[in-house]
């Protein structure tokens, strides 16, 4: 009798296990959104608040260096100028390493993607590497093109010597022309850096904007509003500092400011429109996000290390002042840590 009861209990437990087996299996790979209609309530209101908050924070961040660049303490080669640039470089470096690269890894290693080929090759590192190499090539080619164009321009003649050009031959002030060419090359380089840097930031901004706009959980959106607002503010400071050194015309500056400030809000609006059909766990969405985030991370990491930090930290004025060197290193770490805390807060 006891044996029969024991067998009956085992059969009952087996039936229960079989009943819950699909739930256990599906928990391993959540490829479908599990947001309920109740959780969607109020999400749109928070998204609209987020658009306004992120737009304001982005504009404030990028305008701050542009409005303060005429202050004597912030002039090029000043100590405070080096400290602010080091802080901005730390922000950009942390954006690439802490915010964007982990998101790219998460996309490419998602169980919702097939094992072949995505699981058998480190696509995140490969795309980031190729983006960094492409950035190097683009900068080198663009700088070389402008430099050759400068060399082919006719050299200006001194006014008095132009009248005697037949008798005495053309004469120019060599050191002055060399200095002018050097300043021109530096200006061209700063313009290329600021434009490529904005490209890397904008790519990431559109991705996080679409992700936030497509999210249907008010709780997640509320945490993202604060985190992404600070995120865009710090990125704006870094980008604005580079733009201020490039001496663009007012029209170009306005275009770049509007482009940066509006990209994340536009991304949110796109996410709102496609939220009913958008599935963040679909293979297509994961691959697109992974590629864009990896490329953006590669661009920003290269720009921060090579174009911003290496150029300033090897500057003779910085290296000849030990206190300024220490201050620049502390400022770099402070910028990187501040941006890293944004990831802890919940934004990416």
Secondary structure, DSSP 4 states (H G I P E B T S, - for coil): -HHHHHHHHHHHHHHHHHHHHHHHHHTT---S----HHHHTTHHHHHHHHHHHHHHHHHHHHHHHHHHTTSGGGSTT-HHHHHHHHHHHHHHHHIIIIIIHHHHHHHHT-TTS-STTTTSS-HHHHHHHHHHHHHHHHHHHHHHHHHHHHHHSPPPPPHHHHHTHHHH-----HHHHHHHHHHHHHHHHHHHHHHHHHHHHHHHHHHHHHHHHH---HHHHHHHHHHHHHHHHHHHHHHHHHHHHHT--HHHHHHHHHHHHHHHHHHHHHHHHHTTT--TTSHHHHHHHHHHHHHHHHHHHHIIIIIIIIHHHT-HHHHT-HHHHHHHHHHHHHHHHHHHHHHHHT--
